[in-house]
Amino acid sequence: MEKKPASIFNDVIGPVMRGPSSSHSAASVRIGKLTRQMVAGEIEQVLVEFDAKGALAATYHGHGSDFGFAGGILGYEPEDERLVSSLQDLQSQGIGIAFGMADYQDEHPNTYHITIKTRTGKAIRTTAISTGGGMVEVTEIDGLPVHICGDLHETILLLPFIDNGRLISILNEIDQSLTCEKQIHHVVSNNISPIGHGTGDNTSQIQHFLSDPACLINVKTEEKIPEGLLRSWAKAFQAYSTMQLIPVLPVKSRFDSHIPFHTAKEMLEVGIRDNLQTWELAVLYESRVSGVLGHEVLERMEKIAKLME
């Protein structure tokens, strides 16, 4: 995946959180929030395992990764004052949660191996990592690789194993239906603007992974795909499971942000050319990244400044 422009609120001033560690405290909340969205129905049991030799094995309790993850399952934010009681809150809802260690030999020291079972007997397994500074990445769903960072709307379709010819046909159908949907949303709300790779060119709009006995298709969009369209895909492609995940980061990514500068040198050139002060350049940049108006950027910054004080 091409790296998207940094957001001041996602990558610089933040995460706004209950401490002590952004990578262990805030990230755990976001991983929990993403994981909860993968499960349909009521949860009965959650198991979170860490590599016995990883960084989380010795620190997950002291840094609040345990109640952070539980809070994420409950929908709390990283700055929520209820986080400290989230383990008890989860259990009060009849949801069991356990943390354990195993010899996974993970490459990344901040890896979560998560198993969730529902009251109907269904189970889902996912792997996620805390990549630093509160940023996260889901790397596997039921053994199939994905790249989900919580900055976009993610639509997941799980299909029985299919041959390459059928896969290409499905990708083309999704591409065509998104193009039609995009034209509709230009008028009704916001452009869906999907992105991805997998069909061999720079304009393909989905990611996929094919591994006997299953196929995973991941559609990334700026806005949520309408439920009716998702149902039609599920029926047409005989998907045995679908998921829709909403962003968990403060600022969601955009595929066509047209940021005004990429380097400090370019920033200074824009400032001199347009007679902008440093704070005005920051507002301009973040407005282009996030797509929100300048006064909204200032309001968010003011809120964070008051919280810091």
C-alpha positions as CSV (number, residue, x, y, z in Angstrom):
1,M,0.0,0.0,0.0
2,E,1.2,3.5,-0.8
3,K,1.9,5.5,2.4
4,K,-0.7,8.2,2.8
5,P,0.2,11.8,3.9
6,A,0.7,12.2,7.7
7,S,-2.1,13.9,9.6
8,I,-1.2,16.3,12.4
9,F,-3.9,14.9,14.6
10,N,-3.2,11.2,13.8
11,D,0.6,11.2,13.7
12,V,1.9,14.3,15.5
13,I,-0.3,15.8,18.2
14,G,-1.7,12.6,19.7
15,P,-2.9,10.2,20.5
16,V,-5.1,12.0,23.1
17,M,-5.1,9.2,25.6
18,R,-5.0,7.8,29.1
19,G,-1.3,6.9,29.6
20,P,1.4,5.8,30.0
21,S,2.3,4.4,26.6
22,S,0.8,5.4,23.2
23,S,2.0,2.1,21.6
24,H,0.7,-0.1,24.5
25,S,-2.2,2.0,26.0
26,A,-3.9,3.9,23.1
27,A,-3.2,1.3,20.4
28,S,-4.9,-1.5,22.4
29,V,-8.1,0.5,22.5
30,R,-8.1,1.0,18.7
31,I,-7.3,-2.7,18.1
32,G,-10.2,-3.6,20.4
33,K,-12.5,-1.3,18.5
34,L,-11.6,-2.8,15.1
35,T,-11.9,-6.3,16.4
36,R,-15.3,-5.7,17.8
37,Q,-16.6,-4.6,14.4
38,M,-15.6,-7.9,12.8
39,V,-18.1,-9.9,14.9
40,A,-21.8,-10.1,14.3
41,G,-23.9,-10.8,17.4
42,E,-23.2,-10.9,21.1
43,I,-19.7,-11.8,22.3
44,E,-19.3,-14.6,24.8
45,Q,-15.6,-15.0,25.2
46,V,-12.4,-13.1,24.2
47,L,-8.9,-14.5,24.3
48,V,-5.9,-12.2,23.7
49,E,-2.5,-13.8,23.4
50,F,1.0,-12.3,23.2
51,D,4.3,-13.7,22.2
52,A,6.1,-14.8,25.4
53,K,9.2,-13.1,24.2
54,G,7.5,-9.9,22.9
55,A,7.3,-6.5,24.5
56,L,3.6,-6.9,25.6
57,A,4.2,-10.1,27.6
58,A,5.7,-8.2,30.6
59,T,4.0,-4.8,30.2
60,Y,0.4,-5.4,29.0
61,H,-1.0,-5.1,32.5
62,G,1.2,-2.3,33.8
63,H,0.7,-0.2,30.7
64,G,-3.1,-0.8,30.6
65,S,-3.1,-2.8,27.4
66,D,-5.6,-5.2,29.0
67,F,-8.2,-2.7,30.0
68,G,-7.5,-0.6,26.9
69,F,-8.4,-3.6,24.7
70,A,-11.5,-4.3,26.8
71,G,-12.5,-0.7,26.5
72,G,-12.1,-0.9,22.7
73,I,-14.5,-3.9,22.6
74,L,-17.0,-1.7,24.5
75,G,-16.5,1.2,22.1
76,Y,-14.6,3.5,24.4
77,E,-12.1,6.0,23.0
78,P,-8.4,6.1,24.1
79,E,-9.1,9.2,26.3
80,D,-12.3,7.8,27.9
81,E,-12.3,8.1,31.7
82,R,-14.1,4.7,31.9
83,L,-11.1,2.8,30.6
84,V,-9.8,2.0,34.0
85,S,-13.0,0.0,34.8
86,S,-13.5,-1.5,31.3
87,L,-12.5,-5.0,32.4
88,Q,-15.2,-5.0,35.0
89,D,-17.6,-3.3,32.6
90,L,-17.0,-6.0,30.0
91,Q,-17.6,-8.8,32.6
92,S,-20.7,-7.1,33.8
93,Q,-22.1,-7.5,30.3
94,G,-21.5,-11.3,30.6
95,I,-18.4,-11.2,28.3
96,G,-15.4,-13.2,29.5
97,I,-11.9,-12.0,28.7
98,A,-8.6,-13.7,29.2
99,F,-4.9,-12.8,28.4
100,G,-2.2,-15.4,27.8
101,M,1.2,-16.0,26.4
102,A,2.4,-18.4,23.8
103,D,5.5,-19.1,21.7
104,Y,4.4,-17.3,18.5
105,Q,7.9,-16.1,17.6
106,D,6.4,-12.9,16.2
107,E,8.5,-10.6,14.1
108,H,6.9,-7.5,15.7
109,P,7.1,-7.3,19.5
110,N,3.7,-5.6,19.9
111,T,1.6,-8.3,18.3
112,Y,-2.0,-9.3,19.4
113,H,-3.4,-12.7,18.6
114,I,-7.2,-12.5,19.2
115,T,-9.9,-15.1,19.3
116,I,-13.5,-14.1,19.8
117,K,-16.4,-16.5,20.3
118,T,-20.0,-15.5,20.1
119,R,-23.0,-16.8,21.9
120,T,-24.1,-18.6,18.7
121,G,-20.9,-20.6,18.7
122,K,-19.2,-18.7,15.9
123,A,-15.5,-17.7,16.2
124,I,-13.2,-15.3,14.5
125,R,-9.4,-15.1,14.8
126,T,-7.4,-12.0,14.0
127,T,-3.9,-10.8,14.3
128,A,-3.0,-7.1,14.9
129,I,0.1,-5.1,15.8
130,S,0.7,-1.8,17.5
131,T,3.1,0.0,15.1
132,G,3.9,2.9,17.4
133,G,2.5,6.2,18.5
134,G,-1.0,4.7,18.8
135,M,-1.1,3.6,15.2
136,V,-2.2,0.1,14.5
137,E,-2.5,-2.5,11.7
138,V,-4.7,-5.6,11.5
139,T,-2.6,-8.1,9.5
140,E,-4.8,-11.3,9.5
141,I,-8.4,-12.3,9.6
142,D,-9.0,-16.0,10.0
143,G,-5.5,-16.7,8.7
144,L,-5.9,-14.5,5.6
145,P,-3.6,-11.5,5.3
146,V,-5.1,-8.0,5.3
147,H,-3.7,-4.4,5.7
148,I,-6.2,-2.5,7.8
149,C,-5.0,0.6,9.7
150,G,-8.2,2.1,11.0
151,D,-8.0,5.1,8.8
152,L,-10.7,4.1,6.1
153,H,-14.0,2.3,5.7
154,E,-13.1,-1.3,5.2
155,T,-15.5,-3.8,3.6
156,I,-14.5,-7.4,3.8
157,L,-16.0,-10.3,1.9
158,L,-15.0,-13.9,2.7
159,L,-15.7,-16.4,-0.1
160,P,-15.0,-20.1,-0.7
161,F,-12.0,-20.7,-2.7
162,I,-12.4,-19.7,-6.4
163,D,-10.2,-19.9,-9.5
164,N,-8.4,-16.9,-10.9
165,G,-10.8,-16.5,-13.7
166,R,-13.8,-16.2,-11.4
167,L,-11.8,-13.9,-9.1
168,I,-11.0,-11.5,-11.9
169,S,-14.7,-11.5,-12.9
170,I,-15.7,-10.6,-9.3
171,L,-13.2,-7.8,-9.0
172,N,-14.4,-6.3,-12.2
173,E,-18.0,-6.5,-11.0
174,I,-17.1,-4.7,-7.8
175,D,-15.1,-2.1,-9.7
176,Q,-18.1,-1.4,-12.0
177,S,-20.6,-1.2,-9.2
178,L,-18.4,1.2,-7.2
179,T,-18.0,3.4,-10.2
180,C,-21.8,3.7,-10.5
181,E,-22.1,4.3,-6.7
182,K,-19.4,7.0,-7.0
183,Q,-21.5,8.8,-9.6
184,I,-24.5,8.7,-7.2
185,H,-22.6,9.9,-4.2
186,H,-21.2,12.9,-6.1
187,V,-24.8,14.2,-6.0
188,V,-26.1,12.7,-2.8
189,S,-23.2,13.0,-0.3
190,N,-19.5,12.4,-0.6
191,N,-17.5,10.5,-3.2
192,I,-16.8,6.9,-2.2
193,S,-13.3,7.0,-3.9
194,P,-12.2,3.4,-3.6
195,I,-8.6,2.3,-3.8
196,G,-6.5,-0.8,-3.7
197,H,-4.5,-3.2,-5.9
198,G,-4.7,-6.7,-7.2
199,T,-5.9,-6.5,-10.8
200,G,-2.6,-5.5,-12.2
201,D,-2.8,-1.8,-12.8
202,N,-2.7,1.5,-10.8
203,T,-6.5,2.1,-11.0
204,S,-7.7,-1.1,-9.5
205,Q,-9.8,-0.6,-6.4
206,I,-9.7,-3.6,-4.2
207,Q,-7.3,-5.9,-2.4
208,H,-7.7,-9.6,-2.4
209,F,-6.0,-12.8,-1.1
210,L,-6.6,-16.2,-2.4
211,S,-5.7,-19.2,-0.4
212,D,-7.3,-22.6,-0.5
213,P,-10.0,-23.0,1.0
214,A,-10.9,-19.3,1.1
215,C,-10.7,-16.0,-0.6
216,L,-10.7,-12.6,1.1
217,I,-11.7,-9.4,-0.8
218,N,-11.1,-6.1,1.0
219,V,-12.6,-2.9,-0.5
220,K,-11.3,0.4,1.0
221,T,-13.4,3.5,0.7
222,E,-13.6,7.0,2.2
223,E,-17.3,6.5,2.9
224,K,-19.3,3.5,4.0
225,I,-20.5,1.3,1.2
226,P,-24.4,1.1,1.3
227,E,-25.7,-2.0,2.9
228,G,-27.9,-2.8,-0.1
229,L,-24.8,-2.9,-2.3
230,L,-23.0,-5.1,0.1
231,R,-25.9,-7.5,0.3
232,S,-26.0,-7.7,-3.5
233,W,-22.3,-8.5,-3.5
234,A,-22.7,-11.2,-0.9
235,K,-25.5,-12.9,-2.8
236,A,-23.9,-12.6,-6.2
237,F,-20.5,-13.8,-5.0
238,Q,-21.8,-16.4,-2.5
239,A,-19.8,-14.8,0.4
240,Y,-20.2,-16.8,3.6
241,S,-19.2,-13.8,5.7
242,T,-19.1,-10.0,5.3
243,M,-17.7,-7.2,7.6
244,Q,-17.8,-3.4,7.5
245,L,-15.3,-1.6,9.7
246,I,-15.5,2.2,10.3
247,P,-12.3,4.2,10.9
248,V,-10.9,4.4,14.5
249,L,-8.4,7.2,14.0
250,P,-9.2,10.8,14.7
251,V,-8.7,11.7,11.0
252,K,-9.6,9.3,8.2
253,S,-7.5,9.1,5.1
254,R,-8.4,10.5,1.7
255,F,-7.2,9.2,-1.6
256,D,-7.0,12.6,-3.3
257,S,-6.0,15.1,-0.7
258,H,-3.9,17.5,-2.8
259,I,-1.7,18.5,0.1
260,P,0.0,21.8,-0.5
261,F,3.6,20.8,0.4
262,H,5.6,17.6,1.2
263,T,8.8,19.0,2.7
264,A,9.8,21.9,5.1
265,K,11.4,23.6,2.1
266,E,8.2,23.5,0.1
267,M,6.2,24.7,3.2
268,L,8.4,27.8,3.5
269,E,8.0,28.5,-0.2
270,V,4.2,28.4,0.1
271,G,4.3,30.6,3.2
272,I,6.4,33.2,1.5
273,R,4.4,33.1,-1.7
274,D,1.0,33.3,0.0
275,N,2.1,35.4,3.0
276,L,1.0,32.7,5.5
277,Q,2.2,32.3,9.1
278,T,3.3,29.0,10.4
279,W,0.0,28.2,12.1
280,E,-1.8,29.1,9.0
281,L,0.3,26.7,7.0
282,A,-0.5,24.0,9.5
283,V,-4.2,24.7,9.2
284,L,-4.0,24.6,5.4
285,Y,-2.1,21.3,5.4
286,E,-4.4,19.5,7.8
287,S,-7.5,20.9,6.0
288,R,-6.2,19.3,2.8
289,V,-5.3,16.0,4.5
290,S,-8.6,15.6,6.4
291,G,-11.0,17.4,4.1
292,V,-12.5,19.5,6.9
293,L,-12.7,23.3,7.0
294,G,-10.0,25.4,8.6
295,H,-12.2,26.5,11.5
296,E,-12.9,22.9,12.4
297,V,-9.1,22.2,12.5
298,L,-8.7,25.1,14.9
299,E,-11.6,24.0,17.0
300,R,-10.1,20.5,17.4
301,M,-6.7,22.0,18.2
302,E,-8.3,24.3,20.8
303,K,-10.0,21.3,22.5
304,I,-6.7,19.4,22.6
305,A,-4.9,22.4,24.0
306,K,-7.4,22.8,26.8
307,L,-7.2,19.1,27.6
308,M,-3.4,19.4,27.8
309,E,-3.6,22.3,30.2
